[in-house]
Amino acid sequence: MYKKNDNILARGEVTGHYHEAVGEGVEVFSDNPEDGFASFMKAPLGVSIVHQEHKPVEIGEEKAGLFGGEFKVAIVQEYDYDMVVARRILD
């Protein structure tokens, strides 16, 4: 696991927009430093996930504490029932 130099969780392939973890003590890690996608985040005091196109998602210190301040980061997939295939959502 590699600590990322930035706190960007994922960058959009289409728009270039990104989700960034902002907060005191936040650290973001990746399994593969080449792809730029995060796989794990430490946010012991809470975190705000910000994006250019929507309001921030806030995880306060109390809720972060429920998970020990540690979070698995995953890319959301959608399932197309007509094509019977799962695919990664592109931003």
Number of C-alpha atoms within 10 A of each C-alpha: 11 13 15 18 10 12 19 21 24 21 18 12 11 8 9 10 14 18 19 20 26 18 16 12 12 18 20 24 24 19 15 13 14 7 9 16 20 25 19 19 21 20 25 23 18 22 25 19 18 18 16 11 9 7 10 16 13 15 17 14 15 13 15 19 15 10 12 14 20 18 15 10 16 12 12 9 11 11 12 10 8 6 7 7 9 11 10 10 12 13 12
